[in-house]
Amino acid sequence: MADKRFLPRFHLINATSMGASVTSAATRIEYIDNIGYEVLWSAGTSPVGTITIQVSNDHDETDNGVVLTVGNWQDVGVVDSAGVAPTISGASGDHFISLNQLPWKWVRLVYNRTSGTATLDVWITGKGV
């Protein structure tokens, strides 16, 4: 039987203020081919900004999150489940982002704030093939 690796559902960003830009913790995806992000925002005053996904192969950290090498991070072009670049606007909303066949070791999500405030929650999950 083949080894099927997976990334259990994890609350990556938990009820975090969108009054400033937000960068998630790095997630190791070395043996995970498919990643799904669920991005939710609510209780806001019309936040405006963009969501980007960044990847790195030279970043490194321990299993408990101690960064050993900061590494270089690069934005990758993504679209949400509706096929559009994930932007945030309005008092509340959501985006579902699916990333497939990922050849990187690390991934993280970045909210780049333009204006407004709200509360941000992000869930991540993944599986190998």
C-alpha positions in Angstrom: 0.0 0.0 0.0 1.3 3.4 -0.9 2.1 6.0 1.7 -0.4 8.9 1.5 0.8 12.0 3.3 -1.6 14.7 4.5 -1.7 18.0 6.3 -4.6 17.9 8.9 -6.9 20.9 8.9 -5.2 23.6 10.9 -6.4 27.1 12.1 -3.5 29.0 10.6 -4.6 32.5 11.4 -7.0 32.8 14.3 -9.2 35.9 14.8 -6.4 38.3 13.9 -7.0 42.0 13.3 -6.8 43.2 9.7 -5.8 46.7 10.9 -2.3 45.9 9.5 -0.9 43.4 7.0 -0.7 39.8 8.2 1.8 37.1 7.4 0.9 33.5 8.5 3.4 31.1 10.0 5.3 29.0 7.4 3.8 25.6 6.7 6.1 22.7 5.7 4.6 21.1 2.6 7.6 19.1 1.4 5.6 15.9 0.8 2.2 17.5 0.2 1.0 18.0 -3.4 -2.3 19.8 -2.8 -3.0 22.6 -0.4 -6.4 24.3 0.4 -6.8 27.6 2.1 -10.1 28.9 3.5 -9.9 32.7 4.1 -12.7 34.3 6.1 -13.1 37.9 7.3 -15.9 39.4 9.3 -17.0 42.2 11.7 -15.2 44.8 9.8 -15.3 48.3 8.5 -14.8 47.5 4.8 -11.3 46.1 4.8 -9.5 46.4 1.5 -6.4 44.4 0.5 -5.0 41.4 -1.4 -4.1 37.8 -0.5 -0.9 36.4 -1.8 0.7 33.0 -1.3 4.5 32.9 -0.9 6.8 29.9 -1.2 10.3 29.0 -0.3 12.8 26.2 -0.6 15.6 27.6 1.5 13.6 28.6 4.5 14.0 26.2 7.4 12.6 25.8 11.0 12.2 23.2 13.7 8.9 21.3 14.2 8.0 23.7 17.0 8.4 26.8 14.8 11.9 28.0 15.7 13.3 29.6 12.6 16.7 28.2 11.6 17.0 30.0 8.3 14.8 32.8 7.2 15.1 32.0 3.6 13.8 33.8 0.5 10.1 34.1 -0.1 8.5 34.5 -3.6 4.9 35.3 -4.4 3.1 32.8 -6.6 0.2 33.7 -8.8 -3.1 32.3 -7.4 -6.8 32.5 -8.0 -9.6 31.5 -5.7 -12.4 29.0 -6.4 -14.2 31.5 -8.6 -11.1 31.9 -10.8 -10.1 35.4 -9.7 -7.2 36.8 -7.8 -8.2 36.9 -4.1 -8.8 40.4 -3.1 -10.6 41.5 0.1 -13.3 44.1 0.2 -16.5 44.5 2.1 -17.4 44.0 5.8 -17.2 40.2 5.5 -16.5 37.5 2.9 -14.5 34.5 2.0 -12.1 33.0 -0.5 -11.3 29.3 -1.1 -7.8 28.8 -2.6 -6.6 25.5 -4.1 -2.9 25.0 -4.9 -2.0 21.8 -6.8 1.3 20.0 -7.6 3.5 22.2 -5.4 7.2 21.8 -5.9 8.2 23.8 -2.8 9.2 22.9 0.8 7.4 25.8 2.5 4.3 28.0 2.0 2.7 30.9 3.8 -0.2 33.2 3.2 0.1 37.0 3.3 -2.7 39.6 3.6 -1.5 42.9 2.2 -3.7 45.6 3.8 -4.7 48.8 1.9 -7.4 50.2 4.3 -10.2 49.3 6.7 -10.3 46.8 9.5 -11.9 43.4 10.2 -11.1 40.0 11.8 -9.2 37.4 9.7 -9.4 33.7 10.0 -7.5 31.3 7.8 -7.7 27.5 7.7 -5.3 25.2 5.8 -5.3 21.5 4.9 -3.5 19.4 2.3 -2.8 15.9 1.0 -0.3 14.0 -1.1 -1.2 12.0 -4.1 
